[in-house]
């Protein structure tokens, strides 16, 4: 590990417990660390199937409905991302950069960001401002992430211990 101020928390597509980033952010906030950014929360219906995905602002707790799949989306495995809501979520990242949060946590390097859209401008603004950033990156997109960042950031396992160790080096 190079202990840079940004790191990719790499996860496999079939990762069942995606709460490590949320838990880490909550742990640090409990210690008085000013954590900004966004995490995703999958909400399931009574039948256990995904009913929606919300982005949750870490500094305010505000929820933004970014994905409300229809039955057709679920059956055909098509994207149901609400790009207007995604654009709305950029304010949480801009605010974290503007207020120089101690750490920005982001659970979003999805299809839009992989195409250079979505939250890319805000992600790279945080890196340019040298604000510590911990971002979830799917394993299949790691090469693209490394290309975009000039292979300068750290690559971490998607677990609390890896996050804590990285943060100890950044702090």
N, C-alpha and C positions, 0 to 999 in steps of 0.2 A: 504494500500500500504506500502511496506517495503522500498521503495526508493532505490532499488539496482541499480547497474550500467547497468543492462540490463532489457528489458521489451518486452513482447509479445503484439503486437497490434492485438487483436483478431477480425476477421471479419467473417461474415456469407457467405456461398457460393453464396447467391443471392445478395450480396452487389452490388448496382449499381454504386455508386461513390467511386472508389478506389483511388482517387487522394489525400487523406488526407496525406499520407506519403510524396508524392512528394511536396505537398504544404508546409508541415512542414519543409522539408529539404530546400526548396527555401527561406522560411521565415528566417530560421536560417542563411543561407548563406548570406542573405541580411543584417544581423546583424553582420557579420564578423566571424561567427562560422565556423570552418573548418569541413565540413561535407563530409564524404566519404561514399562509398557503392554503392548500385544499387537499382533502382526501375524499375518496369515493365511498359511498355506502350503498351496498346492494340490499334492497328491501324485498323480502319474499312474502308471498301470499300464504294463506292458510294451507294450500296444497304443497308448499315448499318451493314452488317455482318462482323465479325472479319476476317481480311485478314492476320494479323501477330501479333506477340508479340516481342517487342524489350526490351532488358535490356539497361538501360541508366546509365552510370557511373556518379555519382553525382559530382565528382570533375572535370571531364574533359568534360562531355556532350557527350562523345563517345557512339554510339549506337551499340549494338551487337544483331544480328538477332538470337534469340533463338528458335523461333517457326514460321514455315511457313506451316500452315496446307493445305493439299490438299482437294479437294472436298470430296474425299473418307474419309479422317480423320474427316471432319466436319459431314458428313452424318452418319458415324459409331461411332462418338464420341470417337475416338481413339487418343492416344497421338501422337503428332508430334514434340516433343521437340528435338532440335538438341543438343545432348549431347556434341559434340565437341565445339559448341559455348558456352554452359554452362561452360565447362572447361576453355575456354578463358576468361570468365567473372570473374573467381576467382582472376585474377590479380588485379582487382579494390579493392577487399577486402584485399588481401595481402598488397597492397600499403597503404591502410588506416591503417592497423595494424602497418606496418613498419614505417610509418610517424607519428604514434600516432595522428590520427584525433581526434578532440574534440568529435565527435559523428559519429558512423557508423549507417546508415539507410539501411535496407535490406528488400526488398519486395520479399522474396523467402524462404518459408519453404514448398516446394512442395513435390511431390512424391519422387523425388530423395533424398532430405534431410530427409524425413521421413524414408527412407530405410538406412540412415546413409551414403549416398553418396552425390553427387552434391557439395554443398558449405559448408557441415558440418565441415570440418577441419578448414576452415576460420572463420566460426561462432564461434566455440569453442576457436579458437586462440584469437579472440577479447575478449571473456569473460575471458579467462585465463590471458590476459594482462590487464584486468580491464579497457578496453576502453568502454565507454558508447555505448550500442547497442540497437537499436529499430528495432525489426523484426516483419514483418507481419506473423501471424500464423492463418490458417483457423480454425474455431471453432471445426470442426471434428477432428483436429490433436492436440488440446490443451493438452489433457491428455498425449499424446506421448511427446510433447514438455516439459511438466512439469516433466515427468519421466526422460528425457534426461538431464535436467538442475537441477535435484534434488529439484525441486519446489522452487528454490532460487530466480528466477526473478519475477518481477512484471507482472501483467496481466492488460492490459488496454483496454478500449473501443476503437474502431477504429475511433477516431475523434480528431480534432485539439486541443480541450480544454484538453482532457486527455493527449495528448502528451506534451502540454505546461506545465501542472501541474507536470507531471513526470520529465520533463527536468529541471524545476525550483528546484526540490528536488535533482537532480543529480548535477546540476551546482553548 
